[in-house]
Amino acid sequence: MLDPQARALIDLMIERGVPAAHTLSPADARRFYRERRGFTQPEPPPVGAVTELVANGPHGPIPMRLVTPAQGQAPWPVLVFFHGGGWTIGDLDTHDVVCRQLCAASCCAVLAVDYRMGPEHRFPAAPDDCLAAVRWLRGHATEYGLDSGRIALGGDSAGGNLAAVVSIAMRDAGDPPALMQLLIYPATDMRAIAPSHTSNAQGYLLTSDSIAYYRGNYIADQAHCSDWRASPLLAPDLTRLPPALVLTCGFDPLRDEGRQYADALSAAGNRVQYVCFERQVHGFMVMTRVIDEGWAAVDLCAGALKRALIDA
């Protein structure tokens, strides 16, 4: 059964004629996503401080936002967070509330990264930016009261994809590993061939049409869909990666590839927790104003962060 609150949201969007992302230009889709976030997101919780930062990357400056807790003291452990939005929409503001929620609930700092997106900046600009942001953090952590030895990588949807990709890239480059991956309904296989892409193709917010739209904006060459930097599930080696918490949703086209990635990480000898919110739709964790179960996901993620970065 679909969660009644998710059902009510979908019905309201249909009633009001809310346009699907794939029917809009990227610029209009970004603006619409930013403007409508207040309907599904609550007021942000109080935090200790918010600092706007900029990292240098291979493609130019990378805007970032650092949120530090009101409790505890520096140096803070830090979650580097990559926002969702199909590598096309989303920004520091669309995911500001969830970043503050995770910060307040975990007592960890959160560094949100405004990576480059398509169609203006296609693959692999996004993972390049995200890797550069993590490396910048390691080099500047002490300036901002952060602990460079206690870092987690995380994100939702496209951001979960990027967190997985950066974890692999860091291992391959010999960078110090993160202590945790927080993969929230991640995209892991750009080929979109898992069964849930058919069973959940229409009617549950994220649709097959929108997925094709996002992929078309991000991927210029279809051969790149088999590149592990786009599809981490296809990486030839998934050993020696940070412990992971993988969340999926029962009514999400990405459900099965998220489960497949969790299983592949486990099969490769990594520590993995997998949780499927069976009655939920894609994106529910950033909709805590209208979907109560989003709070359960926030609490689950915050608890995992605290155990990995503070209690360990």
Secondary structure, DSSP 8 states (H G I E B T S, - for coil): ---HHHHHHHHHHHHTT---GGGS-HHHHHHHHHHHHHHHS------SEEEEEEEEETTEEEEEEEEE-SSS-SSEEEEEEE--STTTS--TTTTHHHHHHHHHHHT-EEEEE----TTTS-TTHHHHHHHHHHHHHHHHGGGGTEEEEEEEEEEETHHHHHHHHHHHHHHHHT----SEEEEES----TT--STHHHHTSSSSSS-HHHHHHHHHHH-SSGGGGGSTTT-GGG-S---S---EEEEEEEE-TTHHHHHHHHHHHHHTT--EEEEEEEEEETTGGG-TTT-THHHHHHHHHHHHHHIIIII-
